[in-house]
Amino acid sequence: MWGWVFAFFAFVLLLYVYFLKRELRKLKREVKELPNRSSFGGRLSIDFRDEVLLDLIEALNQMIDAFEKKNQQAKQMEESVKLTIAGLSHDLRTPLTSINGYVQLLQETTDETKRLHYISIIKQSVERLMEMTDHFYDLARIETNQKEIVFSSITLSNLVEEVVLSFYEQLEQKQIEIDFSAQQHNYQIIADEFMLVRVIQNVVQNIIRYAKSKAVISYEKQGGDIMFSIKNDIKPESKVAVEKVFMRFYTEVASRTNAEASGLGLYLSKNLVEKMDGKMDAALHGEWFIINIRLPMNRSQL
């Protein structure tokens, strides 16, 4: 009697070991094939319903999911970098060609008035190159998550005025009037000061390039956020497509031969604002182009 019982359990154990080894061999083959099919939603599976094996399969599939996600992000980043380099290389040609041409003219002329004019153009082109490389550097740091965010309490209106007034000479040259909101509030926001300065600089540079004659800056409390709005009148010939202004390399000039703009400024600004837990959008109302920036308010003022 006990002999039959022992024989039965031995048979069951051997059968269990057989199916277990079979599943392990199958699992081994599938794991070897993973590099070839993991990018196409490859998952591991078993036929033998053993609890330990099921736990193992679940853990391995979670690892595959994480691998595929990172692999997809890496490919997207690679494509993004390729697109950025291609676009930037295209835009760099314009100021470089300008510099090269005017340097040759500078060498050939003896007219002092012309020399001063050529030097002025060369200087502008060099400044444009520096701005574009700064944008590219910022973009690279953002998209590779290398920019450390340091949050602090900032008086928004003070910082905005400080940055805007640093462009006083250029605004004066373009005859653009800046109207700061009559209702000044010392709203405190939580943001990264360096990032916020870059955002404001990009917006002001956009105003200098595209505004007709006036820009209005205002602030509004909305729940736990501060809405910072900048609107400028647009030139009659303006062809701005508001739904595209935050796209990488977008400019008003479809041919992308606009020497004044790379189309990275507002794209970068939106990314920076979102990094600071804020939102940035744009609208076009009649002759006014409007940018709205929402940033978290300092909780002590709520």
Order of alpha helices (4+ residues) and beta strands (2+ residues): alpha-alpha-alpha-beta-alpha-alpha-beta-beta-alpha-beta-beta-alpha-beta-beta
